[in-house]
Amino acid sequence: MEAFNSTYADAIGEVIAEDTKLPPIEAALLGRALAGMAQVSARYWLETNGNLDLEVASELIYRLAWRGISRFPKES
């Protein structure tokens, strides 16, 4: 499981590095953070036993993540 988590978090970090020109180690940290947020949010959603609509939950987390990561502008 850790290998899977590492692989997809690193893939997110690679996209962040390309998009922002952050150093790879910094982009990897942001990739891990976004992946972790998604995992924890998904586990919480499962705990709600259907009391929180999946579309609503997805949109909330998407907006939170996007607004946060969008604060790292592309370098020219």
mmCIF file of the N, C-alpha and C atoms, coordinates in Angstrom:
data_MODEL
# 
_entry.id   MODEL 
# 
loop_
_atom_site.group_PDB 
_atom_site.id 
_atom_site.type_symbol 
_atom_site.label_atom_id 
_atom_site.label_alt_id 
_atom_site.label_comp_id 
_atom_site.label_asym_id 
_atom_site.label_entity_id 
_atom_site.label_seq_id 
_atom_site.pdbx_PDB_ins_code 
_atom_site.Cartn_x 
_atom_site.Cartn_y 
_atom_site.Cartn_z 
_atom_site.occupancy 
_atom_site.B_iso_or_equiv 
_atom_site.pdbx_formal_charge 
_atom_site.auth_seq_id 
_atom_site.auth_comp_id 
_atom_site.auth_asym_id 
_atom_site.auth_atom_id 
_atom_site.pdbx_PDB_model_num 
ATOM 1   N N  . MET A 1 1  ? 0.832   -1.202 0.000   1.00 0.00 ? 1  MET A N  1 
ATOM 2   C CA . MET A 1 1  ? 0.000   0.000  0.000   1.00 0.00 ? 1  MET A CA 1 
ATOM 3   C C  . MET A 1 1  ? 0.870   1.257  0.000   1.00 0.00 ? 1  MET A C  1 
ATOM 4   N N  . GLU A 1 2  ? 1.947   1.207  0.769   1.00 0.00 ? 2  GLU A N  1 
ATOM 5   C CA . GLU A 1 2  ? 2.825   2.380  0.807   1.00 0.00 ? 2  GLU A CA 1 
ATOM 6   C C  . GLU A 1 2  ? 3.452   2.652  -0.557  1.00 0.00 ? 2  GLU A C  1 
ATOM 7   N N  . ALA A 1 3  ? 3.798   1.602  -1.277  1.00 0.00 ? 3  ALA A N  1 
ATOM 8   C CA . ALA A 1 3  ? 4.370   1.789  -2.615  1.00 0.00 ? 3  ALA A CA 1 
ATOM 9   C C  . ALA A 1 3  ? 3.367   2.466  -3.542  1.00 0.00 ? 3  ALA A C  1 
ATOM 10  N N  . PHE A 1 4  ? 2.106   2.051  -3.459  1.00 0.00 ? 4  PHE A N  1 
ATOM 11  C CA . PHE A 1 4  ? 1.061   2.669  -4.269  1.00 0.00 ? 4  PHE A CA 1 
ATOM 12  C C  . PHE A 1 4  ? 0.906   4.140  -3.894  1.00 0.00 ? 4  PHE A C  1 
ATOM 13  N N  . ASN A 1 5  ? 0.815   4.419  -2.592  1.00 0.00 ? 5  ASN A N  1 
ATOM 14  C CA . ASN A 1 5  ? 0.665   5.803  -2.137  1.00 0.00 ? 5  ASN A CA 1 
ATOM 15  C C  . ASN A 1 5  ? 1.831   6.664  -2.606  1.00 0.00 ? 5  ASN A C  1 
ATOM 16  N N  . SER A 1 6  ? 3.020   6.121  -2.494  1.00 0.00 ? 6  SER A N  1 
ATOM 17  C CA . SER A 1 6  ? 4.213   6.849  -2.906  1.00 0.00 ? 6  SER A CA 1 
ATOM 18  C C  . SER A 1 6  ? 4.196   7.130  -4.404  1.00 0.00 ? 6  SER A C  1 
ATOM 19  N N  . THR A 1 7  ? 3.797   6.143  -5.190  1.00 0.00 ? 7  THR A N  1 
ATOM 20  C CA . THR A 1 7  ? 3.783   6.296  -6.644  1.00 0.00 ? 7  THR A CA 1 
ATOM 21  C C  . THR A 1 7  ? 2.818   7.378  -7.086  1.00 0.00 ? 7  THR A C  1 
ATOM 22  N N  . TYR A 1 8  ? 1.588   7.352  -6.563  1.00 0.00 ? 8  TYR A N  1 
ATOM 23  C CA . TYR A 1 8  ? 0.642   8.360  -7.047  1.00 0.00 ? 8  TYR A CA 1 
ATOM 24  C C  . TYR A 1 8  ? 0.917   9.736  -6.447  1.00 0.00 ? 8  TYR A C  1 
ATOM 25  N N  . ALA A 1 9  ? 1.423   9.810  -5.223  1.00 0.00 ? 9  ALA A N  1 
ATOM 26  C CA . ALA A 1 9  ? 1.783   11.109 -4.651  1.00 0.00 ? 9  ALA A CA 1 
ATOM 27  C C  . ALA A 1 9  ? 2.952   11.716 -5.415  1.00 0.00 ? 9  ALA A C  1 
ATOM 28  N N  . ASP A 1 10 ? 3.919   10.877 -5.791  1.00 0.00 ? 10 ASP A N  1 
ATOM 29  C CA . ASP A 1 10 ? 5.047   11.375 -6.564  1.00 0.00 ? 10 ASP A CA 1 
ATOM 30  C C  . ASP A 1 10 ? 4.611   11.839 -7.954  1.00 0.00 ? 10 ASP A C  1 
ATOM 31  N N  . ALA A 1 11 ? 3.636   11.162 -8.544  1.00 0.00 ? 11 ALA A N  1 
ATOM 32  C CA . ALA A 1 11 ? 3.111   11.584 -9.849  1.00 0.00 ? 11 ALA A CA 1 
ATOM 33  C C  . ALA A 1 11 ? 2.459   12.964 -9.737  1.00 0.00 ? 11 ALA A C  1 
ATOM 34  N N  . ILE A 1 12 ? 1.736   13.189 -8.669  1.00 0.00 ? 12 ILE A N  1 
ATOM 35  C CA . ILE A 1 12 ? 1.143   14.514 -8.434  1.00 0.00 ? 12 ILE A CA 1 
ATOM 36  C C  . ILE A 1 12 ? 2.257   15.542 -8.274  1.00 0.00 ? 12 ILE A C  1 
ATOM 37  N N  . GLY A 1 13 ? 3.280   15.189 -7.510  1.00 0.00 ? 13 GLY A N  1 
ATOM 38  C CA . GLY A 1 13 ? 4.414   16.085 -7.308  1.00 0.00 ? 13 GLY A CA 1 
ATOM 39  C C  . GLY A 1 13 ? 5.121   16.437 -8.603  1.00 0.00 ? 13 GLY A C  1 
ATOM 40  N N  . GLU A 1 14 ? 5.240   15.482 -9.507  1.00 0.00 ? 14 GLU A N  1 
ATOM 41  C CA . GLU A 1 14 ? 5.879   15.751 -10.801 1.00 0.00 ? 14 GLU A CA 1 
ATOM 42  C C  . GLU A 1 14 ? 5.085   16.775 -11.602 1.00 0.00 ? 14 GLU A C  1 
ATOM 43  N N  . VAL A 1 15 ? 3.779   16.656 -11.578 1.00 0.00 ? 15 VAL A N  1 
ATOM 44  C CA . VAL A 1 15 ? 2.939   17.628 -12.289 1.00 0.00 ? 15 VAL A CA 1 
ATOM 45  C C  . VAL A 1 15 ? 3.098   19.006 -11.655 1.00 0.00 ? 15 VAL A C  1 
ATOM 46  N N  . ILE A 1 16 ? 3.116   19.042 -10.332 1.00 0.00 ? 16 ILE A N  1 
ATOM 47  C CA . ILE A 1 16 ? 3.285   20.320 -9.632  1.00 0.00 ? 16 ILE A CA 1 
ATOM 48  C C  . ILE A 1 16 ? 4.639   20.935 -9.987  1.00 0.00 ? 16 ILE A C  1 
ATOM 49  N N  . ALA A 1 17 ? 5.693   20.125 -9.997  1.00 0.00 ? 17 ALA A N  1 
ATOM 50  C CA . ALA A 1 17 ? 7.031   20.635 -10.331 1.00 0.00 ? 17 ALA A CA 1 
ATOM 51  C C  . ALA A 1 17 ? 7.064   21.219 -11.736 1.00 0.00 ? 17 ALA A C  1 
ATOM 52  N N  . GLU A 1 18 ? 6.462   20.521 -12.679 1.00 0.00 ? 18 GLU A N  1 
ATOM 53  C CA . GLU A 1 18 ? 6.436   21.011 -14.062 1.00 0.00 ? 18 GLU A CA 1 
ATOM 54  C C  . GLU A 1 18 ? 5.645   22.307 -14.172 1.00 0.00 ? 18 GLU A C  1 
ATOM 55  N N  . ASP A 1 19 ? 4.550   22.381 -13.447 1.00 0.00 ? 19 ASP A N  1 
ATOM 56  C CA . ASP A 1 19 ? 3.649   23.516 -13.560 1.00 0.00 ? 19 ASP A CA 1 
ATOM 57  C C  . ASP A 1 19 ? 4.162   24.750 -12.817 1.00 0.00 ? 19 ASP A C  1 
ATOM 58  N N  . THR A 1 20 ? 4.864   24.546 -11.708 1.00 0.00 ? 20 THR A N  1 
ATOM 59  C CA . THR A 1 20 ? 5.262   25.667 -10.860 1.00 0.00 ? 20 THR A CA 1 
ATOM 60  C C  . THR A 1 20 ? 6.743   25.973 -10.893 1.00 0.00 ? 20 THR A C  1 
ATOM 61  N N  . LYS A 1 21 ? 7.539   25.023 -11.392 1.00 0.00 ? 21 LYS A N  1 
ATOM 62  C CA . LYS A 1 21 ? 8.997   25.135 -11.392 1.00 0.00 ? 21 LYS A CA 1 
ATOM 63  C C  . LYS A 1 21 ? 9.580   25.116 -9.976  1.00 0.00 ? 21 LYS A C  1 
ATOM 64  N N  . LEU A 1 22 ? 8.812   24.595 -9.015  1.00 0.00 ? 22 LEU A N  1 
ATOM 65  C CA . LEU A 1 22 ? 9.348   24.394 -7.670  1.00 0.00 ? 22 LEU A CA 1 
ATOM 66  C C  . LEU A 1 22 ? 10.413  23.306 -7.720  1.00 0.00 ? 22 LEU A C  1 
ATOM 67  N N  . PRO A 1 23 ? 11.365  23.327 -6.791  1.00 0.00 ? 23 PRO A N  1 
ATOM 68  C CA . PRO A 1 23 ? 12.329  22.230 -6.720  1.00 0.00 ? 23 PRO A CA 1 
ATOM 69  C C  . PRO A 1 23 ? 11.588  20.902 -6.510  1.00 0.00 ? 23 PRO A C  1 
ATOM 70  N N  . PRO A 1 24 ? 12.120  19.819 -7.052  1.00 0.00 ? 24 PRO A N  1 
ATOM 71  C CA . PRO A 1 24 ? 11.434  18.525 -6.942  1.00 0.00 ? 24 PRO A CA 1 
ATOM 72  C C  . PRO A 1 24 ? 11.064  18.123 -5.515  1.00 0.00 ? 24 PRO A C  1 
ATOM 73  N N  . ILE A 1 25 ? 11.936  18.385 -4.549  1.00 0.00 ? 25 ILE A N  1 
ATOM 74  C CA . ILE A 1 25 ? 11.636  17.975 -3.181  1.00 0.00 ? 25 ILE A CA 1 
ATOM 75  C C  . ILE A 1 25 ? 10.449  18.758 -2.610  1.00 0.00 ? 25 ILE A C  1 
ATOM 76  N N  . GLU A 1 26 ? 10.324  20.025 -2.971  1.00 0.00 ? 26 GLU A N  1 
ATOM 77  C CA . GLU A 1 26 ? 9.193   20.838 -2.511  1.00 0.00 ? 26 GLU A CA 1 
ATOM 78  C C  . GLU A 1 26 ? 7.906   20.410 -3.204  1.00 0.00 ? 26 GLU A C  1 
ATOM 79  N N  . ALA A 1 27 ? 7.993   20.159 -4.500  1.00 0.00 ? 27 ALA A N  1 
ATOM 80  C CA . ALA A 1 27 ? 6.818   19.696 -5.240  1.00 0.00 ? 27 ALA A CA 1 
ATOM 81  C C  . ALA A 1 27 ? 6.363   18.333 -4.745  1.00 0.00 ? 27 ALA A C  1 
ATOM 82  N N  . ALA A 1 28 ? 7.321   17.471 -4.381  1.00 0.00 ? 28 ALA A N  1 
ATOM 83  C CA . ALA A 1 28 ? 6.972   16.152 -3.843  1.00 0.00 ? 28 ALA A CA 1 
ATOM 84  C C  . ALA A 1 28 ? 6.214   16.287 -2.529  1.00 0.00 ? 28 ALA A C  1 
ATOM 85  N N  . LEU A 1 29 ? 6.627   17.239 -1.697  1.00 0.00 ? 29 LEU A N  1 
ATOM 86  C CA . LEU A 1 29 ? 5.910   17.478 -0.438  1.00 0.00 ? 29 LEU A CA 1 
ATOM 87  C C  . LEU A 1 29 ? 4.467   17.886 -0.708  1.00 0.00 ? 29 LEU A C  1 
ATOM 88  N N  . LEU A 1 30 ? 4.265   18.783 -1.659  1.00 0.00 ? 30 LEU A N  1 
ATOM 89  C CA . LEU A 1 30 ? 2.906   19.208 -1.996  1.00 0.00 ? 30 LEU A CA 1 
ATOM 90  C C  . LEU A 1 30 ? 2.104   18.047 -2.581  1.00 0.00 ? 30 LEU A C  1 
ATOM 91  N N  . GLY A 1 31 ? 2.744   17.206 -3.389  1.00 0.00 ? 31 GLY A N  1 
ATOM 92  C CA . GLY A 1 31 ? 2.071   16.020 -3.930  1.00 0.00 ? 31 GLY A CA 1 
ATOM 93  C C  . GLY A 1 31 ? 1.628   15.089 -2.817  1.00 0.00 ? 31 GLY A C  1 
ATOM 94  N N  . ARG A 1 32 ? 2.504   14.865 -1.854  1.00 0.00 ? 32 ARG A N  1 
ATOM 95  C CA . ARG A 1 32 ? 2.141   14.016 -0.711  1.00 0.00 ? 32 ARG A CA 1 
ATOM 96  C C  . ARG A 1 32 ? 1.007   14.639 0.094   1.00 0.00 ? 32 ARG A C  1 
ATOM 97  N N  . ALA A 1 33 ? 1.047   15.947 0.255   1.00 0.00 ? 33 ALA A N  1 
ATOM 98  C CA . ALA A 1 33 ? -0.005  16.625 1.025   1.00 0.00 ? 33 ALA A CA 1 
ATOM 99  C C  . ALA A 1 33 ? -1.365  16.494 0.341   1.00 0.00 ? 33 ALA A C  1 
ATOM 100 N N  . LEU A 1 34 ? -1.401  16.716 -0.966  1.00 0.00 ? 34 LEU A N  1 
ATOM 101 C CA . LEU A 1 34 ? -2.666  16.588 -1.688  1.00 0.00 ? 34 LEU A CA 1 
ATOM 102 C C  . LEU A 1 34 ? -3.175  15.150 -1.671  1.00 0.00 ? 34 LEU A C  1 
ATOM 103 N N  . ALA A 1 35 ? -2.272  14.203 -1.850  1.00 0.00 ? 35 ALA A N  1 
ATOM 104 C CA . ALA A 1 35 ? -2.674  12.791 -1.810  1.00 0.00 ? 35 ALA A CA 1 
ATOM 105 C C  . ALA A 1 35 ? -3.201  12.424 -0.422  1.00 0.00 ? 35 ALA A C  1 
ATOM 106 N N  . GLY A 1 36 ? -2.534  12.902 0.600   1.00 0.00 ? 36 GLY A N  1 
ATOM 107 C CA . GLY A 1 36 ? -2.981  12.628 1.970   1.00 0.00 ? 36 GLY A CA 1 
ATOM 108 C C  . GLY A 1 36 ? -4.337  13.243 2.263   1.00 0.00 ? 36 GLY A C  1 
ATOM 109 N N  . MET A 1 37 ? -4.544  14.460 1.782   1.00 0.00 ? 37 MET A N  1 
ATOM 110 C CA . MET A 1 37 ? -5.838  15.112 1.985   1.00 0.00 ? 37 MET A CA 1 
ATOM 111 C C  . MET A 1 37 ? -6.944  14.295 1.319   1.00 0.00 ? 37 MET A C  1 
ATOM 112 N N  . ALA A 1 38 ? -6.672  13.797 0.133   1.00 0.00 ? 38 ALA A N  1 
ATOM 113 C CA . ALA A 1 38 ? -7.671  12.996 -0.577  1.00 0.00 ? 38 ALA A CA 1 
ATOM 114 C C  . ALA A 1 38 ? -7.978  11.711 0.185   1.00 0.00 ? 38 ALA A C  1 
ATOM 115 N N  . GLN A 1 39 ? -6.944  11.069 0.692   1.00 0.00 ? 39 GLN A N  1 
ATOM 116 C CA . GLN A 1 39 ? -7.144  9.813  1.427   1.00 0.00 ? 39 GLN A CA 1 
ATOM 117 C C  . GLN A 1 39 ? -7.942  10.020 2.708   1.00 0.00 ? 39 GLN A C  1 
ATOM 118 N N  . VAL A 1 40 ? -7.556  10.999 3.478   1.00 0.00 ? 40 VAL A N  1 
ATOM 119 C CA . VAL A 1 40 ? -8.240  11.255 4.748   1.00 0.00 ? 40 VAL A CA 1 
ATOM 120 C C  . VAL A 1 40 ? -9.680  11.675 4.496   1.00 0.00 ? 40 VAL A C  1 
ATOM 121 N N  . SER A 1 41 ? -9.892  12.484 3.474   1.00 0.00 ? 41 SER A N  1 
ATOM 122 C CA . SER A 1 41 ? -11.251 12.919 3.144   1.00 0.00 ? 41 SER A CA 1 
ATOM 123 C C  . SER A 1 41 ? -12.111 11.738 2.705   1.00 0.00 ? 41 SER A C  1 
ATOM 124 N N  . ALA A 1 42 ? -11.542 10.854 1.910   1.00 0.00 ? 42 ALA A N  1 
ATOM 125 C CA . ALA A 1 42 ? -12.284 9.671  1.460   1.00 0.00 ? 42 ALA A CA 1 
ATOM 126 C C  . ALA A 1 42 ? -12.653 8.776  2.637   1.00 0.00 ? 42 ALA A C  1 
ATOM 127 N N  . ARG A 1 43 ? -11.712 8.598  3.562   1.00 0.00 ? 43 ARG A N  1 
ATOM 128 C CA . ARG A 1 43 ? -12.021 7.774  4.742   1.00 0.00 ? 43 ARG A CA 1 
ATOM 129 C C  . ARG A 1 43 ? -13.133 8.411  5.571   1.00 0.00 ? 43 ARG A C  1 
ATOM 130 N N  . TYR A 1 44 ? -13.075 9.731  5.725   1.00 0.00 ? 44 TYR A N  1 
ATOM 131 C CA . TYR A 1 44 ? -14.138 10.404 6.473   1.00 0.00 ? 44 TYR A CA 1 
ATOM 132 C C  . TYR A 1 44 ? -15.483 10.225 5.769   1.00 0.00 ? 44 TYR A C  1 
ATOM 133 N N  . TRP A 1 45 ? -15.478 10.381 4.442   1.00 0.00 ? 45 TRP A N  1 
ATOM 134 C CA . TRP A 1 45 ? -16.723 10.227 3.694   1.00 0.00 ? 45 TRP A CA 1 
ATOM 135 C C  . TRP A 1 45 ? -17.313 8.842  3.938   1.00 0.00 ? 45 TRP A C  1 
ATOM 136 N N  . LEU A 1 46 ? -16.475 7.821  3.954   1.00 0.00 ? 46 LEU A N  1 
ATOM 137 C CA . LEU A 1 46 ? -16.958 6.459  4.226   1.00 0.00 ? 46 LEU A CA 1 
ATOM 138 C C  . LEU A 1 46 ? -17.598 6.362  5.606   1.00 0.00 ? 46 LEU A C  1 
ATOM 139 N N  . GLU A 1 47 ? -17.047 7.086  6.569   1.00 0.00 ? 47 GLU A N  1 
ATOM 140 C CA . GLU A 1 47 ? -17.590 7.071  7.927   1.00 0.00 ? 47 GLU A CA 1 
ATOM 141 C C  . GLU A 1 47 ? -18.970 7.725  8.024   1.00 0.00 ? 47 GLU A C  1 
ATOM 142 N N  . THR A 1 48 ? -19.319 8.559  7.053   1.00 0.00 ? 48 THR A N  1 
ATOM 143 C CA . THR A 1 48 ? -20.614 9.250  7.116   1.00 0.00 ? 48 THR A CA 1 
ATOM 144 C C  . THR A 1 48 ? -21.772 8.346  6.725   1.00 0.00 ? 48 THR A C  1 
ATOM 145 N N  . ASN A 1 49 ? -21.466 7.134  6.235   1.00 0.00 ? 49 ASN A N  1 
ATOM 146 C CA . ASN A 1 49 ? -22.511 6.155  5.895   1.00 0.00 ? 49 ASN A CA 1 
ATOM 147 C C  . ASN A 1 49 ? -23.584 6.715  4.969   1.00 0.00 ? 49 ASN A C  1 
ATOM 148 N N  . GLY A 1 50 ? -23.150 7.486  3.994   1.00 0.00 ? 50 GLY A N  1 
ATOM 149 C CA . GLY A 1 50 ? -24.089 8.010  3.008   1.00 0.00 ? 50 GLY A CA 1 
ATOM 150 C C  . GLY A 1 50 ? -24.804 9.278  3.431   1.00 0.00 ? 50 GLY A C  1 
ATOM 151 N N  . ASN A 1 51 ? -24.470 9.817  4.605   1.00 0.00 ? 51 ASN A N  1 
ATOM 152 C CA . ASN A 1 51 ? -25.117 11.051 5.045   1.00 0.00 ? 51 ASN A CA 1 
ATOM 153 C C  . ASN A 1 51 ? -24.532 12.303 4.389   1.00 0.00 ? 51 ASN A C  1 
ATOM 154 N N  . LEU A 1 52 ? -23.428 12.119 3.692   1.00 0.00 ? 52 LEU A N  1 
ATOM 155 C CA . LEU A 1 52 ? -22.822 13.211 2.941   1.00 0.00 ? 52 LEU A CA 1 
ATOM 156 C C  . LEU A 1 52 ? -22.756 12.772 1.485   1.00 0.00 ? 52 LEU A C  1 
ATOM 157 N N  . ASP A 1 53 ? -23.439 13.494 0.635   1.00 0.00 ? 53 ASP A N  1 
ATOM 158 C CA . ASP A 1 53 ? -23.490 13.160 -0.783  1.00 0.00 ? 53 ASP A CA 1 
ATOM 159 C C  . ASP A 1 53 ? -22.079 13.138 -1.376  1.00 0.00 ? 53 ASP A C  1 
ATOM 160 N N  . LEU A 1 54 ? -21.769 12.103 -2.136  1.00 0.00 ? 54 LEU A N  1 
ATOM 161 C CA . LEU A 1 54 ? -20.442 11.951 -2.722  1.00 0.00 ? 54 LEU A CA 1 
ATOM 162 C C  . LEU A 1 54 ? -20.098 13.121 -3.638  1.00 0.00 ? 54 LEU A C  1 
ATOM 163 N N  . GLU A 1 55 ? -21.044 13.577 -4.435  1.00 0.00 ? 55 GLU A N  1 
ATOM 164 C CA . GLU A 1 55 ? -20.775 14.704 -5.334  1.00 0.00 ? 55 GLU A CA 1 
ATOM 165 C C  . GLU A 1 55 ? -20.449 15.974 -4.543  1.00 0.00 ? 55 GLU A C  1 
ATOM 166 N N  . VAL A 1 56 ? -21.181 16.204 -3.473  1.00 0.00 ? 56 VAL A N  1 
ATOM 167 C CA . VAL A 1 56 ? -20.937 17.376 -2.623  1.00 0.00 ? 56 VAL A CA 1 
ATOM 168 C C  . VAL A 1 56 ? -19.557 17.264 -1.986  1.00 0.00 ? 56 VAL A C  1 
ATOM 169 N N  . ALA A 1 57 ? -19.252 16.091 -1.430  1.00 0.00 ? 57 ALA A N  1 
ATOM 170 C CA . ALA A 1 57 ? -17.952 15.889 -0.785  1.00 0.00 ? 57 ALA A CA 1 
ATOM 171 C C  . ALA A 1 57 ? -16.814 16.080 -1.785  1.00 0.00 ? 57 ALA A C  1 
ATOM 172 N N  . SER A 1 58 ? -16.964 15.511 -2.960  1.00 0.00 ? 58 SER A N  1 
ATOM 173 C CA . SER A 1 58 ? -15.927 15.632 -3.987  1.00 0.00 ? 58 SER A CA 1 
ATOM 174 C C  . SER A 1 58 ? -15.708 17.079 -4.379  1.00 0.00 ? 58 SER A C  1 
ATOM 175 N N  . GLU A 1 59 ? -16.777 17.805 -4.562  1.00 0.00 ? 59 GLU A N  1 
ATOM 176 C CA . GLU A 1 59 ? -16.671 19.218 -4.949  1.00 0.00 ? 59 GLU A CA 1 
ATOM 177 C C  . GLU A 1 59 ? -16.002 20.044 -3.854  1.00 0.00 ? 59 GLU A C  1 
ATOM 178 N N  . LEU A 1 60 ? -16.339 19.788 -2.610  1.00 0.00 ? 60 LEU A N  1 
ATOM 179 C CA . LEU A 1 60 ? -15.733 20.529 -1.504  1.00 0.00 ? 60 LEU A CA 1 
ATOM 180 C C  . LEU A 1 60 ? -14.225 20.308 -1.455  1.00 0.00 ? 60 LEU A C  1 
ATOM 181 N N  . ILE A 1 61 ? -13.804 19.072 -1.542  1.00 0.00 ? 61 ILE A N  1 
ATOM 182 C CA . ILE A 1 61 ? -12.380 18.776 -1.462  1.00 0.00 ? 61 ILE A CA 1 
ATOM 183 C C  . ILE A 1 61 ? -11.651 19.272 -2.708  1.00 0.00 ? 61 ILE A C  1 
ATOM 184 N N  . TYR A 1 62 ? -12.286 19.134 -3.856  1.00 0.00 ? 62 TYR A N  1 
ATOM 185 C CA . TYR A 1 62 ? -11.705 19.647 -5.091  1.00 0.00 ? 62 TYR A CA 1 
ATOM 186 C C  . TYR A 1 62 ? -11.454 21.153 -4.970  1.00 0.00 ? 62 TYR A C  1 
ATOM 187 N N  . ARG A 1 63 ? -12.449 21.890 -4.499  1.00 0.00 ? 63 ARG A N  1 
ATOM 188 C CA . ARG A 1 63 ? -12.307 23.344 -4.383  1.00 0.00 ? 63 ARG A CA 1 
ATOM 189 C C  . ARG A 1 63 ? -11.237 23.717 -3.367  1.00 0.00 ? 63 ARG A C  1 
ATOM 190 N N  . LEU A 1 64 ? -11.201 23.007 -2.252  1.00 0.00 ? 64 LEU A N  1 
ATOM 191 C CA . LEU A 1 64 ? -10.180 23.276 -1.244  1.00 0.00 ? 64 LEU A CA 1 
ATOM 192 C C  . LEU A 1 64 ? -8.781  23.043 -1.811  1.00 0.00 ? 64 LEU A C  1 
ATOM 193 N N  . ALA A 1 65 ? -8.595  21.902 -2.460  1.00 0.00 ? 65 ALA A N  1 
ATOM 194 C CA . ALA A 1 65 ? -7.286  21.570 -3.025  1.00 0.00 ? 65 ALA A CA 1 
ATOM 195 C C  . ALA A 1 65 ? -6.903  22.548 -4.129  1.00 0.00 ? 65 ALA A C  1 
ATOM 196 N N  . TRP A 1 66 ? -7.826  22.832 -5.038  1.00 0.00 ? 66 TRP A N  1 
ATOM 197 C CA . TRP A 1 66 ? -7.520  23.695 -6.173  1.00 0.00 ? 66 TRP A CA 1 
ATOM 198 C C  . TRP A 1 66 ? -7.186  25.110 -5.721  1.00 0.00 ? 66 TRP A C  1 
ATOM 199 N N  . ARG A 1 67 ? -7.955  25.633 -4.802  1.00 0.00 ? 67 ARG A N  1 
ATOM 200 C CA . ARG A 1 67 ? -7.672  26.998 -4.334  1.00 0.00 ? 67 ARG A CA 1 
ATOM 201 C C  . ARG A 1 67 ? -6.345  27.066 -3.604  1.00 0.00 ? 67 ARG A C  1 
ATOM 202 N N  . GLY A 1 68 ? -5.988  26.011 -2.913  1.00 0.00 ? 68 GLY A N  1 
ATOM 203 C CA . GLY A 1 68 ? -4.706  25.991 -2.228  1.00 0.00 ? 68 GLY A CA 1 
ATOM 204 C C  . GLY A 1 68 ? -3.542  25.893 -3.194  1.00 0.00 ? 68 GLY A C  1 
ATOM 205 N N  . ILE A 1 69 ? -3.606  24.940 -4.118  1.00 0.00 ? 69 ILE A N  1 
ATOM 206 C CA . ILE A 1 69 ? -2.487  24.721 -5.035  1.00 0.00 ? 69 ILE A CA 1 
ATOM 207 C C  . ILE A 1 69 ? -2.384  25.847 -6.059  1.00 0.00 ? 69 ILE A C  1 
ATOM 208 N N  . SER A 1 70 ? -3.478  26.520 -6.335  1.00 0.00 ? 70 SER A N  1 
ATOM 209 C CA . SER A 1 70 ? -3.422  27.610 -7.316  1.00 0.00 ? 70 SER A CA 1 
ATOM 210 C C  . SER A 1 70 ? -2.639  28.812 -6.794  1.00 0.00 ? 70 SER A C  1 
ATOM 211 N N  . ARG A 1 71 ? -2.290  28.811 -5.520  1.00 0.00 ? 71 ARG A N  1 
ATOM 212 C CA . ARG A 1 71 ? -1.493  29.894 -4.959  1.00 0.00 ? 71 ARG A CA 1 
ATOM 213 C C  . ARG A 1 71 ? -0.013  29.740 -5.310  1.00 0.00 ? 71 ARG A C  1 
ATOM 214 N N  . PHE A 1 72 ? 0.324   28.661 -5.990  1.00 0.00 ? 72 PHE A N  1 
ATOM 215 C CA . PHE A 1 72 ? 1.687   28.437 -6.453  1.00 0.00 ? 72 PHE A CA 1 
ATOM 216 C C  . PHE A 1 72 ? 1.694   28.719 -7.949  1.00 0.00 ? 72 PHE A C  1 
ATOM 217 N N  . PRO A 1 73 ? 2.000   29.965 -8.328  1.00 0.00 ? 73 PRO A N  1 
ATOM 218 C CA . PRO A 1 73 ? 1.890   30.330 -9.760  1.00 0.00 ? 73 PRO A CA 1 
ATOM 219 C C  . PRO A 1 73 ? 2.967   29.673 -10.603 1.00 0.00 ? 73 PRO A C  1 
ATOM 220 N N  . LYS A 1 74 ? 2.629   29.589 -11.888 1.00 0.00 ? 74 LYS A N  1 
ATOM 221 C CA . LYS A 1 74 ? 3.611   29.126 -12.866 1.00 0.00 ? 74 LYS A CA 1 
ATOM 222 C C  . LYS A 1 74 ? 4.715   30.164 -12.971 1.00 0.00 ? 74 LYS A C  1 
ATOM 223 N N  . GLU A 1 75 ? 5.915   29.678 -13.133 1.00 0.00 ? 75 GLU A N  1 
ATOM 224 C CA . GLU A 1 75 ? 7.043   30.576 -13.383 1.00 0.00 ? 75 GLU A CA 1 
ATOM 225 C C  . GLU A 1 75 ? 7.074   30.889 -14.869 1.00 0.00 ? 75 GLU A C  1 
ATOM 226 N N  . SER A 1 76 ? 7.495   32.117 -15.191 1.00 0.00 ? 76 SER A N  1 
ATOM 227 C CA . SER A 1 76 ? 7.576   32.449 -16.609 1.00 0.00 ? 76 SER A CA 1 
ATOM 228 C C  . SER A 1 76 ? 8.932   32.122 -17.178 1.00 0.00 ? 76 SER A C  1 
# 
